[in-house]
């Protein structure tokens, strides 16, 4: 992956940016290193998954979105995926909310964490980049 001229991913709010085998490595292979911890929820066109790197143990929120192209404006449906490193405390809160039957609370928290800080994004053209804050996938709600 080419170096980001803006720098490397920060450890925001104490969250680790990962290791060379997950978030700091080749993004095409990173997803294979992330193991499912908890299915936080979502809809038919959105998924919120709490994952953990099999190598370094970093908790990562994976948020994927599908935008349906009803009018063929984009040449087909659009798929976006965001990977946001979390702190252990944040991952524990998400896990406890899901296990306690408060999935809607967990989903709201996960959405607020997903793109509110530096995260790795794969856009609809399968380009990877580190992004600070919201991006183009926030323009439309997944449908």
Residue pairs with C-beta under 8 A, 6 or more apart in sequence:
1 25
1 26
1 27
1 128
4 129
4 130
6 130
6 132
8 17
8 24
8 130
9 17
9 18
9 23
9 24
9 85
9 118
9 120
9 130
10 17
10 118
11 17
11 85
12 85
12 117
12 118
13 87
13 90
13 117
14 87
14 89
15 58
15 59
15 84
15 85
15 86
15 87
15 90
15 117
16 56
16 58
16 85
17 23
17 24
17 58
17 85
18 24
18 30
18 53
18 56
18 58
18 60
18 85
19 25
19 53
19 55
19 56
19 58
21 29
21 30
21 33
21 53
21 54
21 55
21 56
22 30
22 33
22 34
22 53
22 55
22 56
22 58
22 60
23 30
23 53
23 58
23 60
23 83
23 85
23 120
25 33
27 120
27 122
27 128
28 128
30 83
30 120
31 62
31 83
33 53
33 54
33 55
34 51
34 52
34 53
34 54
34 60
34 62
34 83
35 51
35 52
35 53
35 54
36 49
36 50
36 51
37 49
37 50
37 51
37 52
37 59
37 91
37 95
38 49
38 50
38 94
38 95
38 98
38 99
39 48
39 49
39 50
39 98
40 48
40 49
40 50
40 61
40 94
40 98
40 103
40 106
40 107
40 110
41 48
41 98
41 103
41 104
41 106
41 107
41 110
42 48
42 107
43 142
45 65
45 66
45 67
45 68
45 142
45 143
46 63
46 64
46 65
46 66
46 142
47 62
47 63
47 64
48 61
48 62
48 63
48 106
48 107
48 110
48 111
48 114
49 61
49 62
49 63
50 59
50 60
50 61
50 62
50 86
50 91
50 94
50 95
50 110
51 59
51 60
51 61
51 62
52 58
52 59
52 60
52 91
53 60
58 85
59 85
59 86
59 87
59 88
59 90
59 91
60 83
60 84
60 85
60 86
61 82
61 83
61 84
61 86
61 94
61 110
61 113
61 114
62 81
62 82
62 83
63 81
63 82
63 83
63 84
63 110
63 111
63 114
63 115
64 79
64 80
64 81
64 82
65 79
65 80
65 81
65 137
65 142
66 77
66 78
66 79
66 142
67 74
67 77
67 78
67 79
67 80
67 124
67 137
67 140
67 142
67 143
68 77
68 143
69 75
69 76
69 77
69 78
74 124
78 124
78 137
79 124
80 121
80 122
80 123
80 124
80 136
80 137
81 121
81 122
82 114
82 115
82 119
82 120
82 121
82 122
82 131
82 137
83 119
83 120
83 121
84 113
84 114
84 115
84 117
84 118
84 119
84 120
85 119
86 94
86 113
90 113
93 109
94 106
94 109
94 110
97 103
97 105
97 106
97 109
98 106
115 131
115 133
115 134
115 135
115 137
115 138
116 133
116 134
117 132
117 133
118 130
118 131
118 132
119 130
119 131
120 128
120 129
120 130
120 131
121 128
121 129
121 130
121 131
121 135
121 137
122 128
123 129
123 135
123 136
123 137
